[in-house]
Amino acid sequence: MKLSYNSIFFKFYCLFFAKNVGKDEYGNIYYTKKNLSRKNNYRERRFVLYKGIVEASKVPQEWNAWLHHATETPPSNQNKLSWFKDHSPNLTGSPFAYEYKDKKKTKKVKNIYSVWSPDE
C-alpha cells in the first residue's frame, strides 16, 4: 500500500501530539487529544488510524460509541458482550454485493405489484 504525504504526516502527528488510547481486534489504533475548541463543542478530539483500507464500517460498535462521545471510557476487550457480532465488511460495489432477484421470474404467481424501472 502506498502512503501519501498526508497519511505519513498524520502518523507522525499521532506519535508526538496525541495519546494512544487503545487498539481493537482488527488492528485499528485509537487516539485522543485534549484540544478543547469550539469546533468540537469543547470536548477532547478522538480519532482512529485504520489498519489497511480506510473504511468507517471497520470500527467495532463499542469503539464507535467511544469515538462519538456516547461513552466516556474507552472499551476494553474484556467487557465485550456475548451478543456483539463480528465485523463484516461493506460489500457494496464488490462482486459479492447483495443482488436483488425478481420474484416474477422465479414464481408463476400473478402479482399486482411490479418493480419500477426508468424505461417504462
Secondary structure, 3 states (H helix, E strand, C coil): CCCCHHHHHHHHHHHHHCEEEEECCCCCEEEEECCCCHHHCCCCEEEEECCCCCCHHHCCHHHHHHHCCCCCCCCCHHHCCCCCCCCCCCCCCCCCCCCCCCHHHHCCCCCCCCCCCCCC
